[in-house]
Every structure is written in structure tokens, then in C-alpha cells.
Amino acid sequence: MKQRKLLSAAIAMALTSGAALAGNIADIYQDGIDNDATITQTASAEPMTASISQTGDLNTADILQSDSWFASAAIEQVGNENEAFITQVNISDSSAATIQQINGSERNYAEIYQDAADASDAWIVQDDAVDSVATITQTNTTGAIGYIEQTGSTQTASITNDNSFFAEAYIYQQGSDNTADITQVNVSDEAVALIDQAGAFNTASIYQDAAFASIAEIYQTGAFNTATIEQINTSTTQAYIYQDLSPSISNTATISQINEVDSIAQISQRGQDNVASILQQDGLSNLATIDQDGQRNSATIEQIGVFNSIAGILQVGNDNLAVVSGGAGSDGNLADVVQTGDMNQAFVTQIGVGNEATVFQSGNENFADLIQEGEVNLASIDQSGDLNYGYIDQFGNGNSAAIDQPGFNNTAIIEQIGDENQAEIVQTGSENWAEIYQQGNLNVAGIYQGGDLGQAYITQIGNGHTATITQAGGSGNVASIYQAD
């Protein structure tokens, strides 16, 4: 800090012998003890304006404007031991920078740097904030706006826009021990990043690199929250994280989009101790969304090497687990997982083109596993009862499979190898076991269990077979059908 202050003083002294440029305005007001203020205005063809007001003790303020056309800068510090620096250089046309540290704030640090940034704005406000640090850096940018406001204690906020056209970044923090970081670098065209934190122990970070028309937003209300958004080499990408509708404790949300085009990712968490993660890497035009309203839920969406796919997870209950993943080369897949009960688990894996998978779990302690490998396959698992197990594996094209389990403690398994097969299992009773295995093409199979403790097996090997097993009532019934060419 002292080196910065002495450098500015040396520059001002060296310029006393040179020709002064007319039209610059500088104003310093000090009311306190041992305050230090320096304003340097040099080498500008157009007028510049700067003002410093310090009414506390042991404050340091430094404004350097060099070839900063029409630039204006203002520093106001009410309190003790504050340090503030504003630098606007090399034709920062129409730039405006404001730093305020007021209401008894102590040992705050704020620095604004703007270089060749047309129509740029940078504001830092630290109100009643102890040990806070705020830094805004905007270099070679056009239309960049940076705004940091901190109310509380021990807060840190940083905004960096480097060669980012039309970039805007906002950070608001209210509470204690909050940390927020926004970085938009190297042609993050039209990027907008927003972090809003109200509470304590929150951490939020947004990183955008070469992301055309990107938007990233993080809202957090509560305590112990962590949110991270990373978008690298992406185009028209949007990412949202919300943890703001009710007090949330120990929540974690992560969004990563790498080398993506036209991608959208969204995470919303309401409740406590939820964990959500979205990763979209080296894909194209993917959409992923996670919405959690409950406690101790975990949701993960991974679309790596996937194109034009949509994945969604909704968790309204407690202690649910959902994972949706897509394999390399997949295109146009749709996956949707909805969990409104408690302690459910759902896994969806899609490798191929044009597949659709849905899992609905409104009961409790259900398990669903759905795998699609091929093209234009359709699969669904609906578990409205409790303690049910559902498994669907599709390897081929144009297959259709459905499992409906409104009963209790049932097991249903469907395996399809081939093309255009159809299979359905419905279990309205309790403790039933059903399996359908299809190897071939154009086979149709259905198992319907309304009783209890039943067992049903259908095996179809070949083409064009049809089989149905119905266990309408009773208990302990066993049925088996085997068909082969």
C-alpha cells in the first residue's frame, strides 16, 4: 500500500515542471487525524474529475488518472484505517469510479482499475464492514460495469473483466464471512454475472472465459452455502444457481459448462443440506436443470460429449438421490427425474440418439435404474408405492418399456436387446417379482400383478412374439412364458 502511495506522490512531483493540461478538476477534503490523500491527473486531451473526502483517522486514498478522457472518480471514507485506490488510464472514455467506506468501517481495502474501457463504471460500497476487501479490474473492455456492495464483516469480493465486451458484473453481500468472485476474461462477449449473498459463511464464484452472450447468476440466502459456476469457451450459455427462497444450511451447488454452445444449466435449492452438480462438457446445445425443495437431497447431471439433449431433476422430498448421465456422441436425448417422496434413488444413463427416459418416484425408499443405449428408445419407471425396485435396460432402436409400481416392495426388471420391442410391467400388489427379457425384434410382452407374493417371467427370443401374464389376485402365484423362433 505504501509503495503505491509513494509512487503516486513521486509522479505528481515530477510533473510540477511540465505543462499542465487545462480543464481537470481535483478536490480533497480531510477532517480527521493522520489521513493521506493523493490525486494525480496527467496527459489527457479531455478534462478529468477527481475528489477525495476523508473524515476519519489514518485513512489513505489515491486516485491516478492518466489520459482518461472525461473520467470522474470519487472516494469517500468515514471511519478509520481505510485504504482506497482508483486508477483510470489510457483513454478510459467516460469512465466513472466511486468508492465509499462509511459508518465506522475499519481496515477496509478497495481498489478500482480501469484501462481503455469505453463508458465503464465501477462502484464499491462498504458500509459498516470490518476487514472487507473489494477489488474491481476492467481492462480493454467496452461497456463494462462493475458494482460491489458489502454490509457486514470479514467479506471479500472481486470483479475482473479483461477484454470483455459488454461485460457486467454485480456482487451484493450482507452478513459475515462471505466471499464472492467474478471473473470474465478474454472476449467474454456480452457476459453478465450476478452474485447475491445474504447471510453468513457463503461462498460464490463465477468464471466465464470466451463465452459469447453468457449469463451466470448466483443467489444465496442462509448459511454455509457454496455455489460455483464455470463456463469456458462457450457460446450463448446461461447458468443459474438459486439458494434463496428459505434459510438453507450447508448447501452446495456446482455448474460447469466447458466448450459448450447454446447450453443452459439451472440449479435451485430450497431447504437444508442439499447437494447439486451439473457438468456439461464438449457438447452442443444442451439444457440441464435441477430443482431441490427439501433436505439432504443429492442430484447430479453429467452430459459429456452430448449434443442437443435435455436433462431435468426435481426433488421435493428428503434424502433423495438422482443421477442423470449421458455418453459421448449422444444427441437429442431427454431425461426427466421427479422425486416427491423420501429416500428414493434414481439413475438414468443414456448413450445414443433420440432416447427418452422418465422416472417418477412419489413413494418412499424406491430404487430405479434406467439404461438406454441405441436410438429412439422410450422408457419410464413410475413408483408411487414404497420399497419398490425397477430396472430397465434397452440396447437397440425404437424399443418401448414401462414399469408402474403403485404397490409395496415389488421388483420389476425389463431387458430389451433388439429393435421395436414393447414391454410393460404393472404391480399394484405387494412383494411381487416380474421379469421380461426380449432379444429380437417386434416382440410384445406384458406382466400385470394385482396380488401378493407373485412371480412372473417372460422370455422372448426371436421376432414378432406376443405374451401376457396377469395375476389379478391371490397370493404366491408363479407364471412363466418362454418364446423362441
C-alpha positions in Angstrom: 0.0 0.0 0.0 2.8 2.4 1.0 4.6 1.7 -2.3 1.5 2.6 -4.2 1.2 5.9 -2.3 4.8 6.9 -2.7 4.7 6.1 -6.4 1.8 8.4 -6.9 3.4 11.2 -4.9 6.6 10.8 -7.0 4.7 11.1 -10.2 2.9 14.3 -9.0 6.2 15.9 -8.0 7.9 15.0 -11.3 5.1 16.7 -13.2 5.3 20.0 -11.5 7.8 21.3 -14.0 5.8 20.2 -17.1 3.0 21.9 -18.9 -0.4 21.5 -17.2 -3.4 20.4 -19.1 -6.3 22.7 -18.7 -9.8 21.6 -17.6 -9.1 18.9 -15.0 -10.8 19.2 -11.6 -9.5 17.8 -8.3 -10.9 18.2 -4.8 -9.6 16.8 -1.5 -11.4 17.2 1.8 -10.0 15.8 5.1 -11.4 16.0 8.6 -9.5 13.7 11.0 -6.0 12.7 12.1 -3.1 11.4 10.0 -5.1 11.0 6.8 -3.2 10.7 3.4 -4.8 11.6 0.1 -3.2 11.9 -3.4 -4.7 12.9 -6.7 -2.7 12.7 -9.9 -4.1 13.8 -13.3 -1.9 13.7 -16.3 -1.7 13.6 -20.1 -5.3 13.8 -21.0 -6.6 15.6 -24.0 -10.0 15.9 -22.4 -10.9 17.0 -18.8 -10.9 14.7 -15.8 -12.6 15.0 -12.4 -11.5 13.5 -9.1 -12.5 14.1 -5.5 -11.5 12.6 -2.1 -13.3 13.1 1.2 -11.9 11.6 4.4 -13.5 12.3 7.8 -11.9 9.6 9.9 -8.4 8.8 11.1 -5.4 7.1 9.5 -7.1 6.8 6.1 -5.3 6.5 2.8 -6.7 7.4 -0.6 -5.0 7.5 -4.0 -6.5 8.5 -7.4 -4.4 8.3 -10.6 -5.9 9.4 -13.9 -3.6 9.3 -16.9 -5.1 10.0 -20.4 -8.5 9.1 -19.0 -10.9 11.2 -21.1 -13.9 12.6 -19.3 -13.2 10.2 -16.4 -14.6 11.0 -12.9 -13.5 9.4 -9.7 -14.7 9.9 -6.1 -13.6 8.4 -2.8 -15.4 8.9 0.5 -14.2 7.3 3.7 -15.9 7.7 7.1 -14.1 5.7 9.7 -10.6 4.8 10.5 -7.6 3.0 8.8 -9.3 2.6 5.4 -7.4 2.4 2.1 -8.8 3.1 -1.3 -7.3 3.4 -4.8 -8.7 4.4 -8.2 -6.7 4.2 -11.4 -8.1 5.2 -14.8 -5.6 5.2 -17.6 -5.2 5.3 -21.4 -8.4 6.7 -22.7 -10.9 5.2 -20.3 -13.5 7.3 -22.0 -16.5 8.4 -19.9 -15.3 6.1 -17.0 -16.7 6.6 -13.5 -15.4 5.1 -10.3 -16.8 5.5 -6.8 -15.5 4.1 -3.5 -17.4 4.5 -0.3 -16.3 3.1 3.1 -18.5 4.6 5.8 -20.2 4.2 9.2 -17.2 3.3 11.3 -15.7 0.8 9.0 -12.0 -0.1 9.8 -9.2 -1.6 7.8 -11.2 -1.9 4.7 -9.5 -2.1 1.3 -11.0 -1.1 -2.0 -9.3 -0.7 -5.4 -10.7 0.1 -8.8 -8.6 -0.2 -12.0 -10.0 0.8 -15.5 -7.9 0.8 -18.7 -9.2 1.8 -22.1 -12.8 0.9 -21.1 -15.3 2.9 -23.0 -18.3 4.1 -20.9 -17.2 1.9 -18.0 -18.5 2.2 -14.4 -17.1 0.8 -11.2 -18.6 1.3 -7.8 -17.5 -0.1 -4.4 -19.6 0.5 -1.3 -18.6 -1.0 2.1 -21.0 0.1 4.8 -20.2 -0.8 8.4 -18.0 -3.6 7.1 -14.9 -4.7 9.1 -11.9 -6.3 7.4 -13.6 -6.3 4.0 -11.7 -6.3 0.7 -13.3 -5.3 -2.7 -11.4 -5.2 -6.0 -12.7 -4.3 -9.4 -10.4 -4.6 -12.5 -11.7 -3.7 -16.0 -9.1 -3.6 -18.8 -9.6 -3.2 -22.6 -13.3 -3.6 -22.1 -16.3 -1.8 -23.8 -19.4 -1.0 -21.8 -18.2 -2.9 -18.7 -19.9 -2.2 -15.4 -18.7 -3.4 -12.0 -20.6 -2.9 -8.7 -19.7 -4.3 -5.3 -21.7 -3.6 -2.1 -20.8 -5.2 1.2 -22.5 -4.7 4.5 -21.3 -6.8 7.4 -17.8 -8.1 8.4 -14.9 -10.0 7.0 -16.2 -10.0 3.5 -14.3 -10.4 0.3 -15.5 -9.5 -3.2 -13.6 -9.3 -6.5 -14.7 -8.5 -10.1 -12.3 -8.8 -13.1 -13.3 -8.0 -16.7 -10.4 -8.4 -19.1 -11.1 -7.6 -22.8 -14.7 -8.5 -22.1 -17.1 -6.7 -24.4 -20.4 -5.5 -22.9 -19.5 -7.4 -19.7 -21.4 -6.6 -16.5 -20.7 -8.0 -13.0 -22.6 -7.3 -9.7 -21.8 -8.5 -6.2 -24.0 -7.9 -3.2 -23.1 -9.3 0.2 -24.9 -8.8 3.5 -23.8 -10.7 6.7 -20.4 -12.0 7.8 -17.6 -14.1 6.3 -18.9 -14.0 2.8 -16.7 -14.5 -0.3 -17.7 -13.7 -3.9 -15.6 -13.8 -7.0 -16.5 -13.0 -10.6 -14.0 -13.3 -13.5 -14.8 -12.6 -17.2 -11.7 -12.6 -19.3 -10.5 -12.6 -22.9 -13.5 -11.8 -25.1 -16.4 -13.0 -22.8 -18.7 -11.1 -25.1 -21.9 -9.7 -23.6 -21.3 -11.7 -20.5 -23.3 -10.8 -17.4 -22.6 -12.3 -13.9 -24.5 -11.6 -10.7 -23.8 -12.8 -7.2 -26.2 -12.0 -4.3 -25.5 -13.3 -0.9 -27.4 -12.6 2.3 -26.4 -14.5 5.5 -23.2 -15.9 6.8 -20.4 -18.2 5.6 -21.5 -18.1 2.0 -19.1 -18.7 -0.9 -19.9 -18.0 -4.6 -17.6 -17.9 -7.6 -18.4 -17.3 -11.3 -15.8 -17.8 -14.1 -16.5 -17.1 -17.8 -13.9 -17.3 -20.5 -14.5 -16.5 -24.1 -18.2 -17.1 -23.5 -20.3 -15.2 -26.1 -23.6 -13.9 -24.7 -23.1 -15.7 -21.4 -25.2 -15.1 -18.3 -24.4 -16.6 -14.9 -26.4 -15.8 -11.7 -26.0 -17.0 -8.1 -28.4 -16.2 -5.3 -27.8 -17.5 -1.7 -29.8 -16.8 1.5 -28.8 -18.7 4.6 -25.6 -20.1 6.0 -22.7 -22.4 4.9 -23.8 -22.3 1.2 -21.4 -22.9 -1.6 -22.1 -22.2 -5.3 -19.8 -22.4 -8.3 -20.4 -21.6 -11.9 -17.7 -22.2 -14.6 -18.2 -21.5 -18.3 -15.2 -21.9 -20.6 -15.1 -21.4 -24.4 -18.9 -21.4 -24.5 -21.4 -19.6 -26.7 -24.9 -18.2 -25.8 -24.6 -20.1 -22.5 -26.7 -19.4 -19.4 -26.2 -20.8 -15.9 -28.4 -20.2 -12.8 -28.0 -21.2 -9.1 -30.7 -20.3 -6.6 -30.5 -20.9 -2.9 -32.7 -18.1 -1.8 -36.3 -19.0 -1.0 -35.8 -20.2 2.6 -33.0 -20.4 5.0 -30.6 -23.0 3.7 -27.8 -24.7 5.6 -24.7 -26.5 4.2 -26.0 -26.4 0.6 -23.6 -27.0 -2.3 -24.3 -26.3 -6.0 -21.9 -26.6 -8.9 -22.4 -25.9 -12.6 -19.6 -26.4 -15.2 -20.0 -25.9 -18.9 -16.9 -26.4 -21.0 -16.7 -25.9 -24.7 -20.5 -25.8 -24.9 -22.7 -24.0 -27.4 -26.2 -22.7 -26.6 -26.2 -24.5 -23.3 -28.4 -23.7 -20.3 -27.9 -25.0 -16.8 -30.0 -24.2 -13.7 -29.9 -25.2 -10.1 -32.5 -24.2 -7.5 -32.2 -25.4 -3.8 -34.7 -24.7 -1.1 -34.2 -26.5 2.2 -31.2 -27.8 4.1 -28.1 -29.8 3.3 -28.9 -30.4 -0.4 -26.2 -31.1 -2.9 -26.5 -30.4 -6.6 -24.0 -30.6 -9.5 -24.3 -30.1 -13.3 -21.5 -30.8 -15.7 -21.8 -30.2 -19.5 -18.5 -30.6 -21.3 -17.6 -30.6 -25.0 -21.2 -30.8 -26.1 -23.6 -28.6 -28.1 -27.0 -27.0 -27.2 -27.7 -29.0 -24.0 -30.2 -28.0 -21.3 -29.9 -29.2 -17.7 -31.9 -28.2 -14.7 -32.0 -29.3 -11.0 -34.7 -28.1 -8.5 -34.5 -29.2 -4.9 -37.0 -28.4 -2.2 -36.4 -30.5 0.9 -33.5 -31.7 3.0 -30.4 -33.8 2.3 -31.1 -34.4 -1.3 -28.4 -35.1 -3.9 -28.7 -34.5 -7.6 -26.1 -34.8 -10.4 -26.4 -34.3 -14.1 -23.5 -35.0 -16.4 -23.7 -34.5 -20.1 -20.2 -35.1 -21.6 -19.8 -35.2 -25.3 -23.6 -34.9 -25.6 -25.5 -32.8 -28.2 -29.0 -31.2 -28.2 -30.0 -33.1 -25.0 -32.3 -32.1 -22.1 -32.0 -33.4 -18.6 -34.0 -32.4 -15.5 -34.2 -33.4 -11.9 -36.9 -32.3 -9.4 -36.6 -33.3 -5.8 -39.3 -32.1 -3.4 -38.9 -34.6 -0.6 -36.0 -35.6 1.7 -32.9 -37.8 1.4 -33.4 -38.5 -2.3 -30.6 -39.3 -4.8 -30.8 -38.8 -8.5 -28.1 -39.1 -11.2 -28.5 -38.5 -14.9 -25.6 -39.1 -17.2 -25.1 -39.1 -21.0 -22.4 -40.8 -23.0 -20.1 -39.4 -25.7 -21.7 -38.9 -29.1 -25.3 -38.9 -27.8 -27.7 -36.5 -29.5 -31.2 -35.3 -28.8 -31.9 -37.3 -25.6 -34.5 -36.4 -23.0 -34.2 -37.4 -19.3 -36.5 -36.4 -16.5 -36.4 -37.5 -12.9 -39.1 -36.4 -10.4 -38.8 -37.4 -6.7 -41.6 -36.1 -4.4 -41.2 -38.8 -1.7 -38.4 -39.6 0.7 -35.2 -41.7 0.5 -35.6 -42.6 -3.2 -32.8 -43.4 -5.6 -32.9 -42.9 -9.4 -30.2 -43.4 -12.0 -30.6 -42.7 -15.8 -27.9 -43.4 -18.3 -28.4 -42.5 -22.0 -26.0 -43.4 -24.8 -27.3 -42.9 -28.3 -29.7 -40.6 -30.2 -33.3 -39.5 -29.6 -33.9 -41.6 -26.4 -36.5 -40.5 -23.8 -36.4 -41.6 -20.2 -38.7 -40.6 -17.3 -38.6 -41.6 -13.6 -41.4 -40.6 -11.2 -41.0 -41.5 -7.5 -43.8 -40.2 -5.3 -43.4 -43.0 -2.8 -40.6 -43.7 -0.3 -37.4 -45.8 -0.4 -37.8 -46.7 -4.1 -34.9 -47.6 -6.4 -35.0 -47.0 -10.2 -32.2 -47.7 -12.7 -32.8 -46.9 -16.4 -30.2 -47.5 -19.2 -30.7 -46.7 -22.8 -28.1 -47.5 -25.5 -29.3 -47.0 -29.0 -31.7 -44.8 -30.9 -35.3 -43.6 -30.3 -35.9 -45.7 -27.3 -38.7 -44.9 -24.8 -38.7 -45.9 -21.2 -40.4 -44.9 -18.0 -40.5 -46.0 -14.3 -43.3 -44.8 -12.1 -43.1 -45.7 -8.4 -45.9 -44.3 -6.3 -45.6 -47.1 -3.7 -42.8 -47.8 -1.2 -39.7 -50.0 -1.3 -40.0 -50.9 -5.0 -37.2 -51.8 -7.3 -37.4 -51.0 -11.0 -34.8 -51.7 -13.7 -34.9 -51.1 -17.5 -32.1 -51.8 -19.9 -32.6 -51.1 -23.6 -30.0 -52.0 -26.2 -31.2 -51.3 -29.7 -33.6 -49.0 -31.5 -37.2 -48.0 -31.2 -37.9 -50.0 -28.1 -40.6 -49.1 -25.5 -40.6 -50.1 -21.9 -42.7 -49.1 -18.9 -42.7 -50.1 -15.2 -45.6 -48.9 -12.9 -45.3 -49.8 -9.2 -48.1 -48.4 -7.0 -47.7 -51.4 -4.7 -45.3 -52.2 -1.9 -41.9 -53.9 -2.0 -42.1 -55.1 -5.6 -39.3 -55.9 -8.1 -39.6 -55.3 -11.9 -36.9 -56.0 -14.5 -37.1 -55.3 -18.2 -34.2 -56.1 -20.6 -34.5 -55.4 -24.4 -32.0 -56.3 -27.0 -33.1 -55.6 -30.5 -35.4 -53.2 -32.2 -39.1 -52.1 -31.8 -39.9 -54.3 -28.8 -42.6 -53.4 -26.3 -42.7 -54.3 -22.7 -44.8 -53.3 -19.7 -44.9 -54.3 -16.0 -47.6 -53.1 -13.6 -47.5 -54.1 -10.0 -50.4 -53.0 -7.8 -49.9 -55.7 -5.2 -47.1 -56.3 -2.7 -43.9 -58.3 -2.7 -44.2 -59.4 -6.3 -41.4 -60.3 -8.7 -41.6 -59.7 -12.5 -39.0 -60.1 -15.3 -39.3 -59.5 -19.1 -36.4 -60.4 -21.4 -36.7 -59.6 -25.1 -34.0 -60.5 -27.6 -35.0 -59.8 -31.2 -37.4 -57.5 -32.9 -41.1 -56.5 -32.8 -41.9 -58.5 -29.6 -44.7 -57.5 -27.2 -44.9 -58.5 -23.6 -46.9 -57.5 -20.5 -47.0 -58.6 -16.9 -49.8 -57.4 -14.5 -49.7 -58.3 -10.8 -52.5 -57.3 -8.6 -52.0 -60.0 -5.9 -49.2 -60.5 -3.5 -46.0 -62.6 -3.4 -46.4 -63.5 -7.1 -43.7 -64.4 -9.6 -43.9 -63.8 -13.4 -41.3 -64.4 -16.1 -41.5 -63.7 -19.9 -38.6 -64.6 -22.2 -38.9 -63.8 -25.9 -36.1 -64.8 -28.3 -36.7 -64.0 -31.9 -39.2 -61.8 -33.7 -42.9 -60.9 -33.5 -43.8 -62.7 -30.4 -46.6 -61.7 -28.0 -47.0 -62.7 -24.4 -49.1 -61.6 -21.4 -49.2 -62.7 -17.8 -51.9 -61.5 -15.4 -52.0 -62.3 -11.7 -55.2 -60.5 -10.7 -55.3 -61.5 -7.1 -54.4 -64.2 -4.6 -51.0 -64.9 -3.2 -47.9 -66.8 -4.1 -48.7 -67.4 -7.8 -46.0 -68.3 -10.2 -46.2 -68.0 -14.0 -43.6 -68.3 -16.8 -43.7 -67.9 -20.6 -40.8 -68.8 -22.9 -41.0 -68.0 -26.7 -38.3 -68.6 -29.3 -38.1 -68.9 -33.1 
